[in-house]
Amino acid sequence: MPPSAIVLGAGMVGVSVALHLRRRGYDVVLVDRQGPGEGASFGNGGLIQREAVYPHPFPRALAELRRIAGNRAIDVSYHPLALPGFVSPLLRYWWHSEPRRYLQAVQSYSRLIATCLDEHLALATGTPAMALLRPIGWMRLFSDPRLLDAALAQAAVAQRDYGIDFAALDSAALAAAEPHLLAARTGAIHWKDPLSVSDPHALTLAYAGMFTAAGGSLAIGDAATLERSGTGWRVQTATGPVEAAEVVVALGAASATLTKRFGYAPPVFGKRGYHMHFGLRGNATLNRPILDTDSGFLLAPMRAGIRLTTGAEFARPEAPPSPVQLDRAEPIARQLLPLADRVDATPWMGTRPCTPDMLPIIGPLPGQAGAWCAFGHAHQGLTLGPTTGRLLAEMMLGEVPFVSPEPYRATRF
């Protein structure tokens, strides 16, 4: 009989794992409580970030910590009553962000990032999904010349060490590239490698469609019902129980809640994020995504309109949405671009699954034969979904992985 697997979680990571396993001959059921790509994969900046070799470190400068502590920023916000629950993971995050340890994280992280374009294109080329991938990169805008110079110096290092392509734009070049900007900026960095996705949800759905076309099955079910079944695994779905020899946990920020039941409690924590779509007035256009360094928000042209995204919010998992960052960002965004009315009835909210050492967890679930982990991708689940899918499928089949999985092993926690 062919090998069989249940994949829990139908975001970009879970869909990619399921697709790679199915193409290698597995019988696969992809289980989620909602449709593919309706969790954190739905709401993001829509970037496949080949340039993102530097994961987000914990800030260490005193001035930056004071700014965040004021809790008035767009890029970081927190619920004071939620902070006790974040003390342990954030202290570990701070420890791993020490410069020497951070450099080790960058070296491991960059090996995954280096594969992201090739792995997405391997899935999308020759399919309708290619129409969603735009080779336009994105731009980071600067008002402070000192910050721009520092960012250009780091970009030059990234180009030298990791092969990242970029262009430096002065104020005039930026105005020419984005003629409908309402406010001048000193300059910008145009990251040229990334692909911009016009509809991240549609891309996840496209890969899910490839999975079902290859003979895979989708099921609505509750991952919390996962249990041992002989030497394999069982989960309850809307159409009855499903059993398989192996299971993959790809539940994003909810993954650790499930794995804790089976003896593995990694320090995964969630960063909530929000987005809202807007129209543009008149004949205005935005040619590529832009991130305004002064304010910390991203504006990205999408099928649904101009998507305004916020940074990170720290809140209890059960806390209702509190999109104050969007409310802070919107008036500033309107000074930067001629935004029209809001398109969405309510803001979207999702949770990014983060680890203290800034690396995802990919590989066997400790102490549980036939169980595997694929979570903790933080801001880069869309970017690293196909990479993770290929890497984990090769591991599950006992093949030589195309990237060493050692830095991402679950046993490091």
TORNULUM-64485 format. One record per residue: residue in three letters; x, y negated, z of N, C-alpha, C in turn. Coordinates in steps of 0.001 Angstrom, whole numbers, plus 500000, padded with zeros to 6 digits. Layout:
ALAXYZXYZXYZ/...
END
This chain:
MET500837501189500000500000500000500000500875498756500000/PRO500409497664499366501198496430499378501237495844500766/PRO502263495037501091502296494352502382501132493376502479/SER500722493073503704499565492191503897499876491161504964/ALA499243490001504833499484488918505779498262488041505915/ILE498047487555507119497105486472507398497935485210507582/VAL497604484146506874498248482851507071497240481946507752/LEU497578481470508924496687480616509713497061479158509484/GLY496176478415508857496420477002508574496536476757507086/ALA495631475947506533495597475712505092495986474293504732/GLY496975473742505464497604472508505015498621472813503933/MET499405471824503559500388472022502500501353473153502838/VAL501784473238504108502726474289504491502071475657504393/GLY500894475826505002500230477118504971499859477565503568/VAL499343476643502761499000476970501374500239477427500610/SER501354476735500816502585477080500110503103478450500543/VAL503046478737501849503456480062502325502583481137501697/ALA501261480919501725500339481908501166500596482140499682/LEU500830481066498947501070481185497513502350481963497225/HIS503423481655497935504676482364497708504560483840498084/LEU503871484145499173503690485547499545502862486283498503/ARG501794485665498037500947486323497040501712486597495762/ARG502523485640495331503298485839494108504362486922494262/ARG504670487279495499505624488364495752504930489677496082/GLY503630489750495844502937491015495963502180491254497243/TYR502167490301498158501411490465499404499912490340499142/ASP499122491109499868497706490813500022497599489737501105/VAL497062488582500775497080487441501696495683486871501868/VAL495323486618503132494121485853503445494568484577504143/LEU494167483453503586494499482138504137493308481649504944/VAL493505481456506240492399481181507154492542479785507753/ASP491453479041507738491406477733508391489971477473508809/ARG489797476573509759488442476233510201487779475248509246/GLN488551474706508291488019473802507282488692474111505949/GLY488392473333504923488935473612503613490412473279503506/PRO491086473766502456492520473490502283492817471998502233/GLY493875471605502925494369470237502853493520469205503550/GLU492635469615504457491758468647505112492274468192506471/GLY493444468673506889494050468223508129495070467133507861/ALA496255467272508456497279466244508311497736466079506868/SER497609467134506038498017467032504633497145466061503849/PHE495953465769504380495029464875503678495507463438503729/GLY496043463039504865496357461634505069497828461401505301/ASN498525460919504325499941460593504453500289459597503362/GLY501541459232503299501953458262502295502019458809500890/GLY501810460120500743501803460710499406503154460713498748/LEU504211460918499533505562460903498984506242462242499199/ILE506866462758498152507748463919498261509148463330498363/GLN509657463272499596510731462351499938512118462982499831/ARG512625463047498647513977463552498437515025462696499148/GLU514700461426499376515676460543500033515697460697501551/ALA514719461439502116514523461449503569515458462431504268/VAL516751462265504048517734463146504680517964462769506142/TYR517496461591506546517640461148507932516280461224508624/PRO516042462236509463514766462285510181514655461118511157/HIS513450460873511631513203459734512524513794460023513903/PRO514839459293514330515381459514515677514613458711516713/PHE514778459098517955514228458312519058515028457011519153/PRO514353455865519240515103454598519308515951454529520568/ARG517157453983520434518078453907521569518467452468521905/ALA518214451533520999518533450135521273517545449561522279/LEU518061448825523268517219448292524333516152447348523785/ALA516518446514522821515544445580522256514405446324521565/GLU514732447417520883513705448202520208512783448878521224/LEU513359449378522304512545450008523342511609448991524002/ARG512105447772524215511245446723524784510078446409523842/ARG510388446337522563509332446039521582508238447111521616/ILE508652448368521638507683449464521660506901449474522964/ALA507600449186524080506938449195525382505817448169525461/GLY505922447090524688504867446083524679503552446578524120/ASN503600447679523355502401448356522836501542447445521970/ARG502209446597521191501494445718520265501947445927518828/ALA502749446959518595503344447151517282502405447898516338/ILE502732447858515056501996448595514038502604449983513841/ASP503923450072513984504587451339513695504510452336514845/VAL504375451857516092504275452747517250503233452181518215/SER502348453062518672501348452688519663501163453870520611/TYR500677453591521813500488454685522761499317454386523693/HIS498719455478524189497712455388525235498431455557526574/PRO498424454578527451499191454686528700498884455947529498/LEU497624456350529562497265457521530354497767458824529727/ALA498152458772528445498657459973527773500153460171527983/LEU500854459130528418502314459204528477502859460309529380/PRO502248460609530541502801461701531351502926463023530590/GLY502005463284529687502069464519528912503163464527527868/PHE503733463351527567504793463259526567506187463137527188/VAL506267463034528508507563462768529142508592463817528774/SER508259465084528933509243466144528685509688466192527225/PRO508769466274526238509241466323524856509967465061524407/LEU509526463890524910510187462658524493511581462526525098/LEU511775463006526321513123463010526892514045463918526084/ARG513539465060525663514339465961524838514599465344523458/TYR513597464652522937513743463929521667514850462882521793/TRP514837462123522899515889461132523145517256461809523224/TRP517344462946523900518618463658524048519138464120522692/HIS518278464657521875518711465128520553519056463971519610/SER518624462755519917518910461601519068520238460936519396/GLU520956461465520387522322460995520641523119461127519342/PRO523953460150518994524552460102517653525195461392517163/ARG525969462071518005526608463303517523525590464413517290/ARG524627464539518193523595465561518008522709465208516816/TYR522430463909516674521607463481515537522292463814514210/LEU523586463641514130524306463975512905524157465460512578/GLN524178466314513591523970467737513360522565467991512817/ALA521582467270513361520215467408512864520113466962511407/VAL520775465864511079520762465368509702521345466412508751/GLN522439467015509129523066467998508261522150469191508000/SER521432469634509045520505470755508870519256470324508105/TYR518753469151508426517539468644507786517763468389506301/SER518918467846505983519193467475504591519237468694503672/ARG519558469863504210519596471071503377518211471457502898/LEU517212471210503743515837471443503309515382470363502334/ILE515623469112502689515175467997501856515752468094500446/ALA516983468560500328517629468642499020516880469541498049/THR516051470438498558515340471388497698513932470933497316/CYS513434469847497910511997469577497859511473469306496459/LEU512199468547495648511713468256494299511667469520493455/ASP512733470303493495512778471522492695511659472482493073/GLU511378472604494377510366473561494811508957473092494459/HIS508675471810494562507374471312494105507229471486492597/LEU508264471118491865508173471216490407508075472664489940/ALA508670473583490690508555474999490332507106475465490402/LEU506328474890491312504915475237491407504067474455490408/ALA504374473182490217503471472292489479503695472264487980/THR504916472509487526505226472377486096504339473294485264/GLY503751472732484222502894473503483336501478473693483844/THR501124473007484937499778473114485502499179471716485626/PRO497870471619485873497265470292486065497836469523487250/ALA498494470214488173499064469520489323500124468506488920/MET500761468704487777501813467774487353501283466356487175/ALA500002466241486828499426464908486623499348464115487919/LEU499469464805489056499405464133490353500765463626490819/LEU501838464067490171503197463763490607503782462661489727/ARG504053461514490342504529460358489585506004460091489919/PRO506899460112488929508333459905489195508692458433489298/ILE508112457756490286508285456313490405509000455906491684/GLY509254456870492589509908456541493846509062455629494714/TRP509743454896495607509066453922496446510070452868496881/MET509573451755497403510458450652497767510263450252499222/ARG511379449927499861511350449375501221511723447905501134/LEU510839447044501640511005445602501529511606445028502809/PHE512451444005502637513144443384503770513017441864503694/SER512821441239504857512890439780504973514218439332505561/ASP514768440102506475516012439761507162517209440247506346/PRO518057439346505861519214439778505056520138440728505807/ARG520247440574507117521126441461507880520582442889507886/LEU519267443033508047518671444364508012518799444987506629/LEU518649444172505609518809444675504246520238445156504009/ASP521215444374504442522615444773504251522924446075504992/ALA522405446207506209522638447432506972521985448633506301/ALA520772448433505781520068449523505110520774449916503815/LEU521312448933503097522049449245501874523334450011502181/ALA523972449671503291525177450400503675524842451854503979/GLN523737452089504696523344453471504981522922454191503701/ALA522258453484502795521868454098501530523090454532500735/ALA524140453722500778525368454094500073525977455367500657/VAL525902455513501981526385456739502619525529457926502193/ALA524204457748502156523309458819501727523571459208500277/GLN523892458235499465524225458535498076525525459324497978/ARG526512458913498750527809459591498724527733461007499289/ASP527044461165500422527060462446501123525969463407500664/TYR524828462868500189523687463741499906523102463559498514/GLY523756462766497669523321462637496288522037461871496089/ILE521725460943496993520480460172496900520656459022495912/ASP519653458816495062519706457748494067518856456568494538/PHE519412455370494438518666454178494840519148452987494019/ALA518367451921494080518742450654493453518488449534494440/ALA519374448559494465519210447377495303518547446277494482/LEU517506445679495027516780444608494348516894443324495162/ASP517232442234494506517171440951495188515743440418495096/SER515526439229495592514177438678495642513554438562494255/ALA514336438111493280513806437939491925513479439281491289/ALA514356440277491476514104441599490901512881442246491537/LEU512705442036492846511525442578493514510261441931492967/ALA510276440616492778509108439916492236508779440388490826/ALA509805440722490060509573441221488701509001442634488733/ALA509466443448489672508995444827489757507566444903490282/GLU507226443986491207505882443956491800505349442530491711/PRO504861442140490541504511440735490313503301440243491102/HIS502534441147491700501349440700492429501556440619493936/LEU502785440722494375503056440463495788502779438997496086/LEU502153438739497206501785437374497573502851436683498398/ALA503740437464499018504767436901499896506139437294499384/ALA507062436369499458508427436659499019509162437470500084/ARG510080438303499649510955439041500531512391438850500043/THR513339438978500956514753438794500608515202439792499558/GLY514692440997499654515073442032498707514441443355499090/ALA514876444418498414514289445727498642515272446806498226/ILE515050447998498757515720449205498280514680450028497541/HIS514986450352496305514111451227495522514700452640495579/TRP514051453516496340514448454925496370513886455576495116/LYS514755455997494226514334456399492890513997457877492756/ASP514489458717493663514276460164493541512862460622493893/PRO512214460107494923510944460684495376509863460678494305/LEU508995461677494410507777461716493626506662461103494463/SER505847460279493829504684459695494488503447460487494054/VAL502658460907495018501489461744494751500248460857494761/SER499497460884493679498339459995493574497170460451494427/ASP497165461726494841496096462255495680496648463471496427/PRO497185463290497639497779464424498368496802465569498610/HIS495550465264498895494563466324499084494388467134497808/ALA494318466452496674494158467156495405495369468047495106/LEU496563467623495512497739468454495279497667469730496111/THR497274469616497382497108470812498205496043471721497610/LEU494936471148497146493888471939496515494392472618495250/ALA495239471933494490495778472536493268496622473765493591/TYR497460473666494615498272474827495005497389475932495584/ALA496338475549496319495403476549496820494686477249495665/GLY494382476495494607493774477097493425494696478093492745/MET495998477790492716496971478754492183496975480023493014/PHE496850479860494327496838481006495244495645481911494970/THR494449481336494880493272482163494633493283482739493218/ALA493798481971492245493887482501490875494822483704490802/ALA495798483747491713496730484879491747496179486056492549/GLY494950485936493066494336487035493792494283486869495288/GLY494731485711495814494647485462497250493241485107497682/SER492964485227498969491635484977499511491669483835500517/LEU490648482978500460490445481925501442489315482330502375/ALA489451482009503657488401482324504619488306481217505656/ILE487079480897506058486845479983507168486883480810508454/GLY487728480427509376487862481205510598488519480419511704/ASP488587481033512865489126480390514061490427481067514447/ALA491538480348514320492842480916514649492924481342516103/ALA492129480730516969492168481070518394491717482494518665/THR491060483147517677490619484528517860491704485540517497/LEU492885485060517139493958485978516753494265486959517883/GLU494410488228517518494747489250518505495483490386517814/ARG496154491188518618496802492385518109495747493407517679/SER496066494121516607495216495204516138496119496358515750/GLY496353497269516688497318498332516443498704497745516281/THR499346498021515146500658497442514867500550496144514074/GLY499316495728513783499116494510513003498358493453513766/TRP497562492669513021496896491502513590495470491391513060/ARG494604490777513878493211490578513491492786489172513859/VAL491953488574512985491367487267513271489932487280512789/GLN489068486568513503487656486510513145487412485383512139/THR486632485687511102486269484686510098484754484645509955/ALA484277483710509159482834483559508960482207484778508311/THR483004485570507617482487486767506953482882488052507666/GLY483420487919508881483801489098509639485282489126509942/PRO485745490156510670487155490231511033488040490535509834/VAL489234489958509857490247490217508841491475490781509545/GLU492047491834508975493230492449509560494363492480508540/ALA495584492378509035496768492442508183497950492888509027/ALA498985493346508351500176493814509059500960492666509668/GLU500902491465509045501695490330509509500824489083509589/VAL501279488129510372500564486871510500501574485732510487/VAL501185484619509856502002483406509819501222482296510497/VAL501831481651511478501209480519512166501700479239511508/ALA500790478564510815501107477312510119500016476291510441/LEU499788476102511723498680475284512214499089473864512569/GLY500275473438512143500692472086512448500783471841513940/ALA500219470729514381500345470333515787499641471295516735/ALA498705472098516242497992473053517090498730474383517216/SER499846474533516541500530475828516504500985476289517877/ALA501562475388518657502124475784519953501050476262520912/THR499836475725520789498740476190521643498465477666521402/LEU498528478078520126498307479487519799499489480349520194/THR500696479932519841501854480789520114502089480960521613/LYS501651479995522425501820480112523880501114481349524415/ARG499996481719523810499272482928524227500103484185524010/PHE501057484105523100501875485269522771503305485121523282/GLY503473484255524292504738484171524997505734483178524457/TYR505332482332523499506271481367522927505660479975523027/ALA506297479094523799505768477748524042506797476696523644/PRO506978476438522361507942475421521940507449474030522298/PRO508352473067522476507953471712522883507466470867521710/VAL506473471380520987505885470636519870504947469561520425/PHE505044468361519866504146467273520279503602466582519045/GLY502458465947519208501775465342518069501936463833518015/LYS502146463319516818502081461880516551500868461648515649/ARG499905460910516156498726460639515349499006459497514372/GLY498346459559513228498463458511512221497115458236511576/TYR496981457068510976495718456636510382495965456103508968/HIS494889456136508159494953455404506893493576454872506518/MET493614453892505621492405453283505076492721452879503634/HIS491735453053502740491909452634501347491220451287501109/PHE491839450504500216491324449189499847491304449059498324/GLY490408448229497845490475447811496457491481446678496296/LEU491700446262495046492544445113494747491718444064494011/ARG491961442816494315491212441736493696491674441496492266/GLY490709441174491415491025440797490044491767441890489297/ASN492805441475488579493595442433487795494886442809488501/ALA494958442618489799496184442902490541496490444402490521/THR497774444715490573498227446100490606499359446235491626/LEU499550447442492058500726447821492840501351448984492093/ASN502573448804491623503183449774490720503740451007491411/ARG504105450861492675504675451993493422504459451743494911/PRO504588452769495740504439452551497174505501451592497706/ILE505088450776498681506018449838499314505868449939500831/LEU506986449913501515506990449876502978507583448544503395/ASP506813447799504172507265446489504634507982446654505969/THR509290446455505973510090446683507175509653445789508325/ASP509282444550508035508879443627509103507728444175509930/SER506781444835509259505550445239509933505431446736510148/GLY506162447535509394506174448968509618505016449725509008/PHE504315449144508034503242449891507377503622450169505922/LEU502944451173505352503141451554503955501878451254503184/LEU502032450690501999500944450517501042501255451374499830/ALA500328452253499456500585453185498361499402453215497407/PRO499660453090496094498561453195495129498105454647495005/MET496832454878495225496242456213495179495030456207494254/ARG494542457390493914493306457491493141492162456749493836/ALA492110456826495160490999456256495914491150454762496150/GLY492298454193495822492565452783496078493951452607496654/ILE494209451457497229495491451205497882495410451755499310/ARG496243452733499600496219453360500919497159452615501856/LEU496591452130502949497363451503504019497540452540505120/THR498781452887505429499055453879506463499779453230507632/THR499559453799508811500222453297510008501334454244510419/GLY502039453866511488503120454694511999502611455777512925/ALA503106455814514154502810456890515098502003456371516278/GLU501013457163516692500255456884517907500385458088518838/PHE500697457821520102500812458871521101499552458855521956/ALA498794459940521879497519460026522582497263461480522968/ARG496368461674523908495965463029524251495265463661523049/PRO495451464981522850494850465624521666493349465418521557/GLU492654465377522704491201465268522676490712463820522637/ALA491619462848522661491216461441522685490537461058521372/PRO489458460258521426488810459824520180489727458906519386/PRO489474458764518087490303457881517271490337456459517824/SER491496455829517728491655454443518179492562453722517184/PRO492009453364516019492831452832514924493245451376515099/VAL493761451023516277494165449644516505495332449249515603/GLN496174450218515236497305449890514363496824449427512995/LEU495759450038512498495186449579511229494654448162511358/ASP494001447895512468493458446551512670494576445512512745/ARG495724445883513316496863444976513367497507444817511989/ALA497525445916511228498227445894509945497439445185508856/GLU496116445309508857495322444830507732495516443341507436/PRO495436442427508400495621441009508048497008440707507494/ILE498021441420507976499374441211507447499468441765506036/ALA498853442930505801498856443510504462498155442601503469/ARG497117441909503920496397441001503024497243439779502669/GLN498215439445503489499131438361503153500213438819502173/LEU500372440141502055501400440690501178500853441084499816/LEU499589441505499774498988442013498549497525441571498515/PRO496971441225497340495574440746497271494571441882497433/LEU494449442369498660493532443466498933492087442974498886/ALA491205443822498346489768443552498356489153444290499552/ASP487911444728499408487207445341500532487774446727500859/ARG487495447154502089487778448532502476486942449482501620/VAL487547450600501238486854451607500439486202452658501332/ASP486895453070502381486418454142503245485449453604504297/ALA484468454440504649483518454038505686484181453959507051/THR485066454876507335485798454892508600487251455248508330/PRO488178454857509200489581455229508998489770456737509141/TRP490712457251508389491101458660508536492151458768509640/MET492119459879510390493123460135511413493606461571511319/GLY494909461776511478495493463109511527496672463125512483/THR497177464324512769498257464481513746499441465192513117/ARG500625464575513224501850465166512696502502466040513769/PRO502910467255513418503537468148514405505042467913514482/CYS505535467490515640506932467089515795507657467985516794/THR508962468110516626509813468829517573510880467877518094/PRO511397468118519304512388467196519878513686467113519089/ASP514064468189518394515322468136517640515115467757516183/MET513870467364515831513540466817514512513603467836513391/LEU513676469131513708513728470185512701512481471050512804/PRO511964471553511685510800472439511752511175473796512335/ILE510159474554512689510329475913513211509888476877512111/ILE510841477606511565510579478509510439511260479839510738/GLY510474480910510838511071482212511066510235483067511994/PRO510790484182512479510022485109513318509563484478514623/LEU508354484834515047507839484441516359508502485335517403/PRO509250484777518345510001485600519297509124486592520053/GLY509591487838520109508919488854520904507665489433520305/GLN507320489059519057506085489537518442506387490062517038/ALA506487491373516907506771491971515604505666491623514611/GLY506077491237513421505114490934512369504479489568512462/ALA504982488695513337504441487337513463505529486329513106/TRP505120485259512437506073484295511883505604482870512146/CYS506556481947512190506286480527512450506586479694511201/ALA505752478700510958505990477732509879505297476433510273/PHE505911475694511201505293474464511690506369473537512255/GLY505939472324512638506871471359513219507559470473512200/HIS506919470200511076507548469435509991507431467926510151/ALA506793467471511228506690466036511525506102465273510336/HIS506847464299509823506348463455508740506502464094507356/GLN507052465295507273507437465826505975506776467157505619/GLY505566467393506103504859468604505706504563468644504223/LEU504131467510503654503878467458502211505167467687501441/THR506241467051501887507527467171501206508053468602501234/LEU507970469256502392508667470520502608507769471747502541/GLY506502471590502177505621472752502091506141473844501175/PRO506382473559499889506872474613498997508236475174499399/THR509117474340499915510408474830500405510206475836501531/THR509341475481502487509061476378503602508402477660503120/GLY507479477541502172506812478726501643507787479705501028/ARG508707479198500226509691480092499608510625480690500646/LEU511128479859501552512081480329502555511466481423503419/LEU510247481195503901509634482179504789509281483458504032/ALA508794483338502809508473484532502024509717485384501799/GLU510838484750501511512079485513501329512487486201502627/MET512320485540503748512646486145505035511735487336505320/MET510451487189505067509498488252505359509735489488504495/LEU510249489275503301510534490400502401511945490950502579/GLY512723490364503482514073490845503703515047490465502613/GLU514696489450501813515592488969500772516633488019501378/VAL517653487708500610518636486718501053518010485337500863/PRO517770484583501932517092483293501784517923482308500964/PHE517243481491500177517938480530499328518518479377500135/VAL518054479203501365518615478251502327518789479013503637/SER519883478793504322520085479480505598519001479066506584/PRO518270480038507165517206479691508109517694479465509535/GLU518980479635509786519511479598511138519147478330511911/PRO519264477124511333518973475922512138517498475784512534/TYR516611476518511866515171476325512060514544477475512872/ARG515395478369513395514909479552514115514110479144515345/ALA513078479918515637512219479628516781512954479782518113/THR513933480669518170514613480957519435515489479816519922/ARG515633478750519178516434477626519665515724476906520805/PHE514421477127520962513671476553522075513358477656523087/
END
